[in-house]
Amino acid sequence: MAFPWIVLLVLACLALYSLFIVRLRYRKLRHANGPFLAAFTDLYRARIQFFGPFVPALEQLHRRYGSIVRIGPNTADSYSSLRVFIGGKSIGSIIDMQDEDRNRAIRRAVGSAFIANNLLDYEPKLSATISDLLENIRTHHIHSNARAPVPFNLYRLIQLFQLDFLFLIAFSSSPGHISQNTDVLGMAHTLYKRIFHWYAWQPLPRLERFIYQNPLWSHLLTVPSPWARTGAQHLASRLSSSSSPQPNDTDNTNPTTLDLLQKYILASKSRPDLIPPSSLAGLVNSTISAGADTTSGGITTVLYLILRHPHVHAKLLQELHSAGISTPLRYAEVERLPYLGATIREALRLSAPLAVPLERTVPAAGCTFGETVLPPGTVVGCAAWVVHQNKGVFGEDAHVFRPERYLDATVEQLQAMERANLAWGLGGRVCLGKHIAELEMKMVIPTLLLSFDLNLCNSNLDIPFRNMGTFEMELNPILVTARERGQADK
């Protein structure tokens, strides 16, 4: 009686074996090297990405298989930055748009808000928010009658600062995260959950879409967050006025004097086909959330690495003092300080916001990378942390925090390091707020160093940015203490 079942089992095994052989022979990436299981299923990548550590696993794969490694049936990872693919279709991203035409239209419509020439438009609001940050530290973490200062979570405090500043430039008002010393809208936790979701589900986009974006039940899984509702309320209030007045603005059409919400409204009026009114709240909220993720993590990382390396801390203070910088400082005073700039670049190199690959889809023309043919539709990713560890570009000490590498390098070496720099992305998908983030870093970091004697509570804390990028700071809080510097030290 069991004989037919045995026959069926054997036939099923043969069918599966034949299916695997056919897929192995005719798959898109049959010319790319990589783990055997990755040729058949994305579960291989999902396993190493979810259980980790992901980046060391990628590095080991590249050492074994070369600069291009197949990590899924239709997914390859590159050890080098692929500028040619940056203009391709973005996939597997909750933040990025998938429609390139729409992406370019939005960049053209609101691009004036983000270009370097208009940075000074943001300096007054940034200076005011920095003042609130200093007051918060003095009020809540430095007590004159206490024997020791009160430790605080550096990343969490910088997040509150960043949220206030982003709300100011987006809506011309803020909920007062810094003044209230709390996450008023619960945004920090929401952002972390979103990134963790992205990190966990990126290798399995089809399954993620089926579970979380299925029209049959997606409405049961989606609950608008308080900050999303706040954005919608700002939009409704702005649209209810025919003139859409801006606080303290006399020209309601000059792109350089409007907040981001108003710029999006004007863009929607000029191109409603690409930017429908229904998408405005989501666009502004995504701008805020993206900036809150990356810039707060970047500022915290730079400070963390400075405090872990006393010689870098001392050289920075020496540069600031030699330049005659005092607080409150102006951006023009610190914009071109060489060691400050090198320190920021080096810190961002060692702490990419995300450890997972930044993915694009190969366009219709396909591409040949070295000796590997990548057909149209292939998903190609670059894990920034892995690219930034390339010893052929950054030297044998690529794993070391050494700002001097940018000051001692030749012109050719600088160009090579710049081409391999994925801290802000590359090409058509370079971070839209890059210049604003650099403005913040170059004003916030010197201000804090000049105003306070900052110290890590645990000087041996080693954050493994290679696992989840800067979001490791959620799992490994950076606790610091601050003492007011004497007037002579400022």
N, C-alpha and C positions, 0 to 999 in steps of 0.2 A: 504493500500500500504506500510505502514511503518513496518508492522508485520514481513516480512522476514528479514529486517535489524536488528530489535530487536533480532530475533532469532540468526542471525549471530553474533551479538555483544555478546550475552550471551555465545554462543559456543566458541567464541574467548577468552572470559574471563576465561571460564572453562579450555580451553586448556592451557592458560598461567598459571593458578593456578596449573594445573596438572604438567606442566613442572617444576614449582618452587618446588613443593613437591618432585618430582622425584630427582631433583638436590640436594635438601636439604637432602634427605635420602641417596643418593649414592655418594655424593661429597667426595673428598679425605679427607677433613678436618672436617668431620662431628663430630669427637670426640673432636675437639678443640673449646674452648669457644671464643666468639667474638660477635660484633654487628650483628644483624639479616641481615641487608642489605648486609654486607660484604660476606655473604654466597653465594650471587647470582651475584654480580658485583664488578669490580674493581673501579667503579665510586665512591663508598663510600670513598676509600682511596684517590682517585684523588681529591675529594672535600676537605678533611681535609689537604692534602699535599699542594694543590695549594693555597687555601685561608688561611690556617694556623690559628694560629701557630701550626705546625705539632707536634713538640716534646711534648709540654704540653698535646696535645690530646692523644699521645701515652702513656704518663705517666698515664693519667687518665684511659685509657683502661686497662693498666696493673694492676692498683689498683683495678679495678672492676673485671677483668677476670683472673688474675694470671700471672705467668711468661711467658706463651705462649699464644698469642692472635691471632686469625684469623682476618686478615685485608683485605682479599680478598678471592675469591673462591679457589685459590690455593696458597695463600700467608699467612705466619705466621710471627709474630714478636716476638723476644725473649728478655727478660729482662736481660738475662745472656749471656756471650760470649760463642759461640758455636764452640769450637776448632775443633770438629769432622767434621764440614761442610766446613772448610776453604779450604780443598783440593777438594771441589766439583766444579761443573761447574758454572762459573760466568755468571750471566744473567743481562740484563737491564743496562749494564754499557758501556759507550762510551770509557772509558779509558782501562778497563780490556779486555784481550783476552778471548775468549770463549773456545779455544782449549788448554786443559791442557798439552798435549804433547808438543805443540809448546811453551807454557809458560815455561815449565821446560827446554826445549832445549835452549831457549834464556838465561835463568838464568845461565845454565851451561856454555854457550858460553861466556857470558860477565860478569859472576859473579865476576871475579877477580877485576873488576873495582869498585865494590861496597862493598867488604868485609872490615872489620875494619882494618885488617893488612895493607891495602894499602892506608889508609887515608892520610898519609903524602905525597903521590904523588900529592895530590890536594892542599896542604897547600900553596905552592908558588903562584899558580894562585888565590887562595882565598885571600891571603894577599894583592896581587896587586889590586884585586877588592875592598877590604875593604879600601885601600888607596884612590882609586877613589871615594868611597862613602864619606869618610871624607872630601875630597877636594870639593866635590859637596856641602856638607852642609856649609862648610866655604865660598865657593864662592857665593852661591845663597841665603843662609838663615841667615848668620851672617855678619853684616856690622858694621865696627868699628865706622863709623860716624853716625850710626842710634841710636835713643834713645831706640828702642826695636828691638829684633830679628824678622825676618820675619817668620810667621807660615808656616808650610808645612804639606802636607798629608803624614803621616808616611808610610802607607801601599803602596801608589803609589811609594814613593822613594825606599822602600825595594824591590818592584817588579822590578824596573829598575836595582837595584844592582843584584838581583837574575837572571834576564835574561842575564846580561853580564857574570856572573860566569858560568851559564849553557852553554852558547854558547862557552865559553872558553874550558870547559871540553868535550864538544861534538864535536866541530869543530876546536879547537886550535886557534880561533879568535872570536871576538865579534863585533857587530855593533856599540858599543859605546853608549849605552843607558844612562849610568851615565854621561859620559863626555859631551854629548849633552843635558842632562837633559830633555829627552823626550822619549816617546815610539816609537822608530825609525820604527819598523815594524808593529805597531798597534796590538801588540800581547795581551796586557792586556785586551783590550775590547773584542777581539776574545775569550779569555779564559773565561771571565765572561759570554758571550753569550752562550758558550758551556755548562758551568755548569748550567746556568739557564734553558737551554733546557733539560738537563739531569734531573734536579730537577722537572721540570714541567711534563715531559713525562714518568718518571720512572714507575708510576703506570699503564700506558697503553702502554706497549711495542709493542703489535700487531698493535695498531692504529698508533703508531709512525713509525713503519716499513712501514706500508702501505702509509703513507703520505710522509715521508722523504727518504725512501729507495726503493721506487717503481721504477723498471727499466724503466717504461714508462715516468717518468718525474723527477726522482731524479737528473739527470744532470742539470736540470734547477734550482734546489734549492741549488746546491753545487758550491760555488765559491772559488777557492784556495786562501788562505790568503797570504799576503806578506811574513810572516815568513815561511809558508809551501813551498813557491816557493824558498825562500832562502835555506832551507834545501835540496831541490831537486837540486839546483845549486851546493851546496857543494858536494853532492853525485856524480853528473855528473863530476865535476872537479876531484874528487878523483879517480873515475873509469877510467878516460881518461888516467891516468898514470899507466903503467904496474906495477910499483913498489909501487905506492901509497905512496909517501914519506910523512913523518910527520915533521912539523917544529920543529927543535931543537932535533929531535930524531935520534939516530944512529942505533937503532935496531928496524926494522919495523915489527918484529914478536913477540917481548916480550910483553905479554898482559899488563904488569904493566906500560909500557911507551907509550901506544897508547891512542888517544882520543876515545870517544865512537863510533864515526862513523867508525873508522878503526876496532874497535872490532866487530861491527856488520858486516862489510864487510868480516872479517875473519870467522865469524860464518856462514855467508851465503855460503862461499866457502866450508866449511866443511859439512854443512847440507843444501844444496839448496832445499831439499824436504820440510823442515820445515820453512826455512827462505829464500824464493826466493828473488832474487835481486830487484824485483818490490816492495817489502815491506820495503826495507831498509830506504828510506826517511821517511816513516810513522812511523817506529819504533823509529828512532832518534827523530823526532819531538814530538812524544807522550811522550818520556822520558823527553824532555825539558818542555813540557806543564804541565805534571804531577808535576814536581819539582817546576815549577813556581807557580802553584796553592797552593800547600801545604806548602812549606817551607817559602815563602814570607808571607803567612798568619800566619804561626807558629811564626816566628820571631817577626812580628808586634804584635801578641797577647801577647807574653811573655813581651815585652816592655810595652805594654798598661797596663797590670795587675800590673807590677812592679811600674809604675808611678801612678797608682790608689791607691797603698798601700805603703805609705811612709816608714812604718816600714820594709817592705820587701826590699825596695830600700836601706835603710840605712844598713841593715844586709848584703846585697850583697856587697856594697862598703866596709864595714868593712872586709868581708872575702877576697876580692881582695887585699885590702891594707895589711892585715895581712900576706897574702901569698907572698907579695912583687911583685905583678903583675904590670907591667907598659906597656905602648904602645910604639912600636908595640909588641903585645904579641905573644907567640907561643902556639900551641895547647897542647903541653905537660905540660904547666904551669897550664892550666885551666881544663884539661880533667877530673880530679878526684875531683874537688872542690865540697864538699857535698851540700852546700846550693844552689849553682848555679844549680847543677843537679836536686835538689829537686824542685827548682822554675820552671825550664823548664818542668819537668814532671807534676807538678800541673797545670801549665797554659795550657798545651796541653790536660789535662784531662777535663778542663772546656770549651774547645773551639775546639771540633772536627771539622776538615775541612768541613765536610758535615753533615747536620742534618738528612738526609734521611738514611734509613737502608742500610747497606752493604749486598748485597744479594748473596746467593749461592743456588744451587739446590741439594736436598737430593739425594745421589747416589742410585744405584740399590738395595743395601741391605736394604735401609730404615733406620729408627732410632726411638728409643723410648726416648722421653725427659720427664723425670718424669713419669707421668701417661698418657701422650699424645703420641699417635702413629703418626709418620710423615711418610707417604708412599713415595716411590720413585717418583721423579719428583716434589715434593713440594718445593716451593720457600720459603726459610727461610732467614730472615734478622735480623741484629742487628743494631739498631741505637746507635752509639757510645755515643752520649750525654746522652741517657737514661741509658745505661749500666753504664756509669761513675757516675751517680747519685744514684747508689745502696747503700743505707745506711748500708746494711748488710756487705758490703765490705769496703766502704770508711768512715764509721762512720756517726753519726747523723748530723754532720755538712758537709755532702758531697757537699752541695751547696756553701760552703765557700771556698775562695781562701786561702789556708793555707799550704805552702810548708813544714812546720814542721811535717805534718802527716807522711811523709816518713822517717824523722829522728827519730821520737819518736816511730815508730811502731816496733812490734816484728818481728822476722823472718817469722812467720806464716802469720802475717798481710801483710807484704811486698810481700810474695808469692801470697797471694790472690789478692792484688791490681795489681800485675803484670799480673796475669791471666786474670783480667778483663780490662786490658788496651788495648783499640782498637785504640789508637792514630795513630799507624803505621800498623794496621791490625795484623793478626795472621796467624800462620801456613804457608802453601805453598804460600799464597798470601800476606805475609808480605811485606811492602813497600821495593822495591829493593834499593831505595836510602836512606834508613833510616840512615845509618851511615854517609853518606855525609851530610845529613840535620843536624844531631847532631853536626858534625864538624863545620858547618856554625854557628849554634846557639851559640855554646860555644866559638866561636871566635868573632862573630859580636856583640853580646849583651854586653859582658864585655868591648869591645873596645869602643862602643858608650857611655856606662855609665862612663867610665874613661875619655873619651875625652870631653864630653859635659855635661852641666847641662841641662837635658831635662825636660820639663814641659808640661803637657796637657793643651791645651787652654780651654777646658771644663772639669774640674775635675769631674763633675757630669755625664759625658757621660757613659751610661750603654748600651753596645752592647748586643742585645739578640741573642747570638750565637745559641740558641736552635731553631731559625727559619730557617736560611740558613747556619749555621756554620760560618766559618771565612769570607765567602763572604758577610756577613752583613756589613763588612767594606767598601764595595762598596756603600752601602746605607747610612751608618753612618760614614763618614770620620773621622779619628783620626787625628786631627790637633795638632801639637806640636811646641814648640819653643826650640831653642838650643842656649846656651851660652857657649863660650869656657871656659873650666876650667883653673884655674891658674896652673902654673907649680908645685906649692906646693901641689895641690890637686891630681895630677896624680900619 
